[in-house]
Amino acid sequence: MPFLIETWDKVGQGPLRQAHRPAHLAWLEEQKGLLLACGAKMSDDGQTPQGSFYIVDVDSRSAAEAFIQADPFSQVGLPERVVITRWRLAFLDRRSYL
């Protein structure tokens, strides 16, 4: 059952994000079997990351919580806010799953 996880970075933490980005990307590579989609949320000019967005295929909310807590960004305190929402797949990669 997919869950959508949305995070908002603490303001002014760009250097913290950059410092831990390699570990975050390596961790995502390890987790790719759970990922339906993920990426950074960017400012309108496309220059400044403001948080992250993940859609993970896990069995429960507690598994989604464990997933985001294991993210190196979470472990260094980058997110100011995290919201986890159960998600129903309807379309992905221009394909219907209805």
Phi and psi in radians as a Rosetta constraint file:
Dihedral C 1 N 2 CA 2 C 2 CIRCULARHARMONIC -1.264 0.35
Dihedral N 2 CA 2 C 2 N 3 CIRCULARHARMONIC 2.559 0.35
Dihedral C 2 N 3 CA 3 C 3 CIRCULARHARMONIC -2.220 0.35
Dihedral N 3 CA 3 C 3 N 4 CIRCULARHARMONIC 2.439 0.35
Dihedral C 3 N 4 CA 4 C 4 CIRCULARHARMONIC -1.676 0.35
Dihedral N 4 CA 4 C 4 N 5 CIRCULARHARMONIC 2.246 0.35
Dihedral C 4 N 5 CA 5 C 5 CIRCULARHARMONIC -2.088 0.35
Dihedral N 5 CA 5 C 5 N 6 CIRCULARHARMONIC 2.146 0.35
Dihedral C 5 N 6 CA 6 C 6 CIRCULARHARMONIC -2.116 0.35
Dihedral N 6 CA 6 C 6 N 7 CIRCULARHARMONIC 2.298 0.35
Dihedral C 6 N 7 CA 7 C 7 CIRCULARHARMONIC -2.121 0.35
Dihedral N 7 CA 7 C 7 N 8 CIRCULARHARMONIC 2.659 0.35
Dihedral C 7 N 8 CA 8 C 8 CIRCULARHARMONIC -2.114 0.35
Dihedral N 8 CA 8 C 8 N 9 CIRCULARHARMONIC 2.171 0.35
Dihedral C 8 N 9 CA 9 C 9 CIRCULARHARMONIC -1.230 0.35
Dihedral N 9 CA 9 C 9 N 10 CIRCULARHARMONIC 2.609 0.35
Dihedral C 9 N 10 CA 10 C 10 CIRCULARHARMONIC -1.123 0.35
Dihedral N 10 CA 10 C 10 N 11 CIRCULARHARMONIC 2.472 0.35
Dihedral C 10 N 11 CA 11 C 11 CIRCULARHARMONIC -1.078 0.35
Dihedral N 11 CA 11 C 11 N 12 CIRCULARHARMONIC 2.419 0.35
Dihedral C 11 N 12 CA 12 C 12 CIRCULARHARMONIC 1.348 0.35
Dihedral N 12 CA 12 C 12 N 13 CIRCULARHARMONIC 0.298 0.35
Dihedral C 12 N 13 CA 13 C 13 CIRCULARHARMONIC -1.834 0.35
Dihedral N 13 CA 13 C 13 N 14 CIRCULARHARMONIC 0.412 0.35
Dihedral C 13 N 14 CA 14 C 14 CIRCULARHARMONIC -0.944 0.35
Dihedral N 14 CA 14 C 14 N 15 CIRCULARHARMONIC -0.777 0.35
Dihedral C 14 N 15 CA 15 C 15 CIRCULARHARMONIC -1.095 0.35
Dihedral N 15 CA 15 C 15 N 16 CIRCULARHARMONIC -0.633 0.35
Dihedral C 15 N 16 CA 16 C 16 CIRCULARHARMONIC -1.132 0.35
Dihedral N 16 CA 16 C 16 N 17 CIRCULARHARMONIC -0.758 0.35
Dihedral C 16 N 17 CA 17 C 17 CIRCULARHARMONIC -1.051 0.35
Dihedral N 17 CA 17 C 17 N 18 CIRCULARHARMONIC -0.844 0.35
Dihedral C 17 N 18 CA 18 C 18 CIRCULARHARMONIC -1.087 0.35
Dihedral N 18 CA 18 C 18 N 19 CIRCULARHARMONIC -0.701 0.35
Dihedral C 18 N 19 CA 19 C 19 CIRCULARHARMONIC -1.114 0.35
Dihedral N 19 CA 19 C 19 N 20 CIRCULARHARMONIC -0.573 0.35
Dihedral C 19 N 20 CA 20 C 20 CIRCULARHARMONIC -1.843 0.35
Dihedral N 20 CA 20 C 20 N 21 CIRCULARHARMONIC 0.062 0.35
Dihedral C 20 N 21 CA 21 C 21 CIRCULARHARMONIC -1.056 0.35
Dihedral N 21 CA 21 C 21 N 22 CIRCULARHARMONIC -0.775 0.35
Dihedral C 21 N 22 CA 22 C 22 CIRCULARHARMONIC -1.008 0.35
Dihedral N 22 CA 22 C 22 N 23 CIRCULARHARMONIC -0.747 0.35
Dihedral C 22 N 23 CA 23 C 23 CIRCULARHARMONIC -1.148 0.35
Dihedral N 23 CA 23 C 23 N 24 CIRCULARHARMONIC -0.697 0.35
Dihedral C 23 N 24 CA 24 C 24 CIRCULARHARMONIC -1.077 0.35
Dihedral N 24 CA 24 C 24 N 25 CIRCULARHARMONIC -0.812 0.35
Dihedral C 24 N 25 CA 25 C 25 CIRCULARHARMONIC -1.149 0.35
Dihedral N 25 CA 25 C 25 N 26 CIRCULARHARMONIC -0.666 0.35
Dihedral C 25 N 26 CA 26 C 26 CIRCULARHARMONIC -1.131 0.35
Dihedral N 26 CA 26 C 26 N 27 CIRCULARHARMONIC -0.704 0.35
Dihedral C 26 N 27 CA 27 C 27 CIRCULARHARMONIC -1.126 0.35
Dihedral N 27 CA 27 C 27 N 28 CIRCULARHARMONIC -0.749 0.35
Dihedral C 27 N 28 CA 28 C 28 CIRCULARHARMONIC -1.042 0.35
Dihedral N 28 CA 28 C 28 N 29 CIRCULARHARMONIC -0.705 0.35
Dihedral C 28 N 29 CA 29 C 29 CIRCULARHARMONIC -1.040 0.35
Dihedral N 29 CA 29 C 29 N 30 CIRCULARHARMONIC -0.702 0.35
Dihedral C 29 N 30 CA 30 C 30 CIRCULARHARMONIC -1.172 0.35
Dihedral N 30 CA 30 C 30 N 31 CIRCULARHARMONIC -0.487 0.35
Dihedral C 30 N 31 CA 31 C 31 CIRCULARHARMONIC -1.688 0.35
Dihedral N 31 CA 31 C 31 N 32 CIRCULARHARMONIC 0.076 0.35
Dihedral C 31 N 32 CA 32 C 32 CIRCULARHARMONIC -1.020 0.35
Dihedral N 32 CA 32 C 32 N 33 CIRCULARHARMONIC -0.408 0.35
Dihedral C 32 N 33 CA 33 C 33 CIRCULARHARMONIC -1.165 0.35
Dihedral N 33 CA 33 C 33 N 34 CIRCULARHARMONIC -0.345 0.35
Dihedral C 33 N 34 CA 34 C 34 CIRCULARHARMONIC -1.702 0.35
Dihedral N 34 CA 34 C 34 N 35 CIRCULARHARMONIC -0.265 0.35
Dihedral C 34 N 35 CA 35 C 35 CIRCULARHARMONIC -1.545 0.35
Dihedral N 35 CA 35 C 35 N 36 CIRCULARHARMONIC 2.162 0.35
Dihedral C 35 N 36 CA 36 C 36 CIRCULARHARMONIC -1.573 0.35
Dihedral N 36 CA 36 C 36 N 37 CIRCULARHARMONIC -0.600 0.35
Dihedral C 36 N 37 CA 37 C 37 CIRCULARHARMONIC -2.882 0.35
Dihedral N 37 CA 37 C 37 N 38 CIRCULARHARMONIC 2.684 0.35
Dihedral C 37 N 38 CA 38 C 38 CIRCULARHARMONIC -2.913 0.35
Dihedral N 38 CA 38 C 38 N 39 CIRCULARHARMONIC 2.844 0.35
Dihedral C 38 N 39 CA 39 C 39 CIRCULARHARMONIC 2.956 0.35
Dihedral N 39 CA 39 C 39 N 40 CIRCULARHARMONIC 2.961 0.35
Dihedral C 39 N 40 CA 40 C 40 CIRCULARHARMONIC -1.395 0.35
Dihedral N 40 CA 40 C 40 N 41 CIRCULARHARMONIC 2.512 0.35
Dihedral C 40 N 41 CA 41 C 41 CIRCULARHARMONIC -1.555 0.35
Dihedral N 41 CA 41 C 41 N 42 CIRCULARHARMONIC 2.225 0.35
Dihedral C 41 N 42 CA 42 C 42 CIRCULARHARMONIC -1.957 0.35
Dihedral N 42 CA 42 C 42 N 43 CIRCULARHARMONIC 2.722 0.35
Dihedral C 42 N 43 CA 43 C 43 CIRCULARHARMONIC -1.098 0.35
Dihedral N 43 CA 43 C 43 N 44 CIRCULARHARMONIC 2.847 0.35
Dihedral C 43 N 44 CA 44 C 44 CIRCULARHARMONIC -0.997 0.35
Dihedral N 44 CA 44 C 44 N 45 CIRCULARHARMONIC -0.524 0.35
Dihedral C 44 N 45 CA 45 C 45 CIRCULARHARMONIC -1.437 0.35
Dihedral N 45 CA 45 C 45 N 46 CIRCULARHARMONIC -0.030 0.35
Dihedral C 45 N 46 CA 46 C 46 CIRCULARHARMONIC 1.297 0.35
Dihedral N 46 CA 46 C 46 N 47 CIRCULARHARMONIC 0.250 0.35
Dihedral C 46 N 47 CA 47 C 47 CIRCULARHARMONIC -1.815 0.35
Dihedral N 47 CA 47 C 47 N 48 CIRCULARHARMONIC -0.488 0.35
Dihedral C 47 N 48 CA 48 C 48 CIRCULARHARMONIC -2.095 0.35
Dihedral N 48 CA 48 C 48 N 49 CIRCULARHARMONIC 2.037 0.35
Dihedral C 48 N 49 CA 49 C 49 CIRCULARHARMONIC -1.139 0.35
Dihedral N 49 CA 49 C 49 N 50 CIRCULARHARMONIC 2.425 0.35
Dihedral C 49 N 50 CA 50 C 50 CIRCULARHARMONIC -2.156 0.35
Dihedral N 50 CA 50 C 50 N 51 CIRCULARHARMONIC -0.014 0.35
Dihedral C 50 N 51 CA 51 C 51 CIRCULARHARMONIC 2.767 0.35
Dihedral N 51 CA 51 C 51 N 52 CIRCULARHARMONIC -2.907 0.35
Dihedral C 51 N 52 CA 52 C 52 CIRCULARHARMONIC -2.402 0.35
Dihedral N 52 CA 52 C 52 N 53 CIRCULARHARMONIC 2.852 0.35
Dihedral C 52 N 53 CA 53 C 53 CIRCULARHARMONIC -2.436 0.35
Dihedral N 53 CA 53 C 53 N 54 CIRCULARHARMONIC 2.185 0.35
Dihedral C 53 N 54 CA 54 C 54 CIRCULARHARMONIC -2.277 0.35
Dihedral N 54 CA 54 C 54 N 55 CIRCULARHARMONIC 2.486 0.35
Dihedral C 54 N 55 CA 55 C 55 CIRCULARHARMONIC -2.111 0.35
Dihedral N 55 CA 55 C 55 N 56 CIRCULARHARMONIC 2.016 0.35
Dihedral C 55 N 56 CA 56 C 56 CIRCULARHARMONIC -2.039 0.35
Dihedral N 56 CA 56 C 56 N 57 CIRCULARHARMONIC 2.511 0.35
Dihedral C 56 N 57 CA 57 C 57 CIRCULARHARMONIC -1.774 0.35
Dihedral N 57 CA 57 C 57 N 58 CIRCULARHARMONIC 1.604 0.35
Dihedral C 57 N 58 CA 58 C 58 CIRCULARHARMONIC -2.235 0.35
Dihedral N 58 CA 58 C 58 N 59 CIRCULARHARMONIC 2.931 0.35
Dihedral C 58 N 59 CA 59 C 59 CIRCULARHARMONIC -1.412 0.35
Dihedral N 59 CA 59 C 59 N 60 CIRCULARHARMONIC -0.340 0.35
Dihedral C 59 N 60 CA 60 C 60 CIRCULARHARMONIC -2.772 0.35
Dihedral N 60 CA 60 C 60 N 61 CIRCULARHARMONIC 2.893 0.35
Dihedral C 60 N 61 CA 61 C 61 CIRCULARHARMONIC -1.047 0.35
Dihedral N 61 CA 61 C 61 N 62 CIRCULARHARMONIC -0.711 0.35
Dihedral C 61 N 62 CA 62 C 62 CIRCULARHARMONIC -1.103 0.35
Dihedral N 62 CA 62 C 62 N 63 CIRCULARHARMONIC -0.603 0.35
Dihedral C 62 N 63 CA 63 C 63 CIRCULARHARMONIC -1.178 0.35
Dihedral N 63 CA 63 C 63 N 64 CIRCULARHARMONIC -0.659 0.35
Dihedral C 63 N 64 CA 64 C 64 CIRCULARHARMONIC -1.144 0.35
Dihedral N 64 CA 64 C 64 N 65 CIRCULARHARMONIC -0.705 0.35
Dihedral C 64 N 65 CA 65 C 65 CIRCULARHARMONIC -1.106 0.35
Dihedral N 65 CA 65 C 65 N 66 CIRCULARHARMONIC -0.761 0.35
Dihedral C 65 N 66 CA 66 C 66 CIRCULARHARMONIC -1.114 0.35
Dihedral N 66 CA 66 C 66 N 67 CIRCULARHARMONIC -0.669 0.35
Dihedral C 66 N 67 CA 67 C 67 CIRCULARHARMONIC -1.006 0.35
Dihedral N 67 CA 67 C 67 N 68 CIRCULARHARMONIC -0.928 0.35
Dihedral C 67 N 68 CA 68 C 68 CIRCULARHARMONIC -1.255 0.35
Dihedral N 68 CA 68 C 68 N 69 CIRCULARHARMONIC -0.517 0.35
Dihedral C 68 N 69 CA 69 C 69 CIRCULARHARMONIC -1.195 0.35
Dihedral N 69 CA 69 C 69 N 70 CIRCULARHARMONIC -0.465 0.35
Dihedral C 69 N 70 CA 70 C 70 CIRCULARHARMONIC -1.436 0.35
Dihedral N 70 CA 70 C 70 N 71 CIRCULARHARMONIC -0.219 0.35
Dihedral C 70 N 71 CA 71 C 71 CIRCULARHARMONIC -1.089 0.35
Dihedral N 71 CA 71 C 71 N 72 CIRCULARHARMONIC 2.260 0.35
Dihedral C 71 N 72 CA 72 C 72 CIRCULARHARMONIC -0.934 0.35
Dihedral N 72 CA 72 C 72 N 73 CIRCULARHARMONIC -0.580 0.35
Dihedral C 72 N 73 CA 73 C 73 CIRCULARHARMONIC -1.079 0.35
Dihedral N 73 CA 73 C 73 N 74 CIRCULARHARMONIC -0.737 0.35
Dihedral C 73 N 74 CA 74 C 74 CIRCULARHARMONIC -1.172 0.35
Dihedral N 74 CA 74 C 74 N 75 CIRCULARHARMONIC -0.683 0.35
Dihedral C 74 N 75 CA 75 C 75 CIRCULARHARMONIC -1.144 0.35
Dihedral N 75 CA 75 C 75 N 76 CIRCULARHARMONIC -0.414 0.35
Dihedral C 75 N 76 CA 76 C 76 CIRCULARHARMONIC -1.750 0.35
Dihedral N 76 CA 76 C 76 N 77 CIRCULARHARMONIC 0.121 0.35
Dihedral C 76 N 77 CA 77 C 77 CIRCULARHARMONIC 1.405 0.35
Dihedral N 77 CA 77 C 77 N 78 CIRCULARHARMONIC 0.402 0.35
Dihedral C 77 N 78 CA 78 C 78 CIRCULARHARMONIC -1.151 0.35
Dihedral N 78 CA 78 C 78 N 79 CIRCULARHARMONIC -0.789 0.35
Dihedral C 78 N 79 CA 79 C 79 CIRCULARHARMONIC -1.255 0.35
Dihedral N 79 CA 79 C 79 N 80 CIRCULARHARMONIC 2.347 0.35
Dihedral C 79 N 80 CA 80 C 80 CIRCULARHARMONIC -1.467 0.35
Dihedral N 80 CA 80 C 80 N 81 CIRCULARHARMONIC -0.572 0.35
Dihedral C 80 N 81 CA 81 C 81 CIRCULARHARMONIC -2.541 0.35
Dihedral N 81 CA 81 C 81 N 82 CIRCULARHARMONIC 2.484 0.35
Dihedral C 81 N 82 CA 82 C 82 CIRCULARHARMONIC -2.340 0.35
Dihedral N 82 CA 82 C 82 N 83 CIRCULARHARMONIC 2.283 0.35
Dihedral C 82 N 83 CA 83 C 83 CIRCULARHARMONIC -2.175 0.35
Dihedral N 83 CA 83 C 83 N 84 CIRCULARHARMONIC 2.255 0.35
Dihedral C 83 N 84 CA 84 C 84 CIRCULARHARMONIC -2.031 0.35
Dihedral N 84 CA 84 C 84 N 85 CIRCULARHARMONIC 2.210 0.35
Dihedral C 84 N 85 CA 85 C 85 CIRCULARHARMONIC -2.334 0.35
Dihedral N 85 CA 85 C 85 N 86 CIRCULARHARMONIC 2.322 0.35
Dihedral C 85 N 86 CA 86 C 86 CIRCULARHARMONIC -1.118 0.35
Dihedral N 86 CA 86 C 86 N 87 CIRCULARHARMONIC 2.483 0.35
Dihedral C 86 N 87 CA 87 C 87 CIRCULARHARMONIC -2.297 0.35
Dihedral N 87 CA 87 C 87 N 88 CIRCULARHARMONIC 2.440 0.35
Dihedral C 87 N 88 CA 88 C 88 CIRCULARHARMONIC -1.868 0.35
Dihedral N 88 CA 88 C 88 N 89 CIRCULARHARMONIC 2.143 0.35
Dihedral C 88 N 89 CA 89 C 89 CIRCULARHARMONIC -1.235 0.35
Dihedral N 89 CA 89 C 89 N 90 CIRCULARHARMONIC 2.156 0.35
Dihedral C 89 N 90 CA 90 C 90 CIRCULARHARMONIC -2.069 0.35
Dihedral N 90 CA 90 C 90 N 91 CIRCULARHARMONIC -0.884 0.35
Dihedral C 90 N 91 CA 91 C 91 CIRCULARHARMONIC -2.360 0.35
Dihedral N 91 CA 91 C 91 N 92 CIRCULARHARMONIC 2.460 0.35
Dihedral C 91 N 92 CA 92 C 92 CIRCULARHARMONIC -2.660 0.35
Dihedral N 92 CA 92 C 92 N 93 CIRCULARHARMONIC 2.334 0.35
Dihedral C 92 N 93 CA 93 C 93 CIRCULARHARMONIC 0.915 0.35
Dihedral N 93 CA 93 C 93 N 94 CIRCULARHARMONIC 0.748 0.35
Dihedral C 93 N 94 CA 94 C 94 CIRCULARHARMONIC 1.119 0.35
Dihedral N 94 CA 94 C 94 N 95 CIRCULARHARMONIC 0.356 0.35
Dihedral C 94 N 95 CA 95 C 95 CIRCULARHARMONIC -2.061 0.35
Dihedral N 95 CA 95 C 95 N 96 CIRCULARHARMONIC 2.481 0.35
Dihedral C 95 N 96 CA 96 C 96 CIRCULARHARMONIC -1.521 0.35
Dihedral N 96 CA 96 C 96 N 97 CIRCULARHARMONIC 2.390 0.35
Dihedral C 96 N 97 CA 97 C 97 CIRCULARHARMONIC -2.029 0.35
Dihedral N 97 CA 97 C 97 N 98 CIRCULARHARMONIC 0.289 0.35
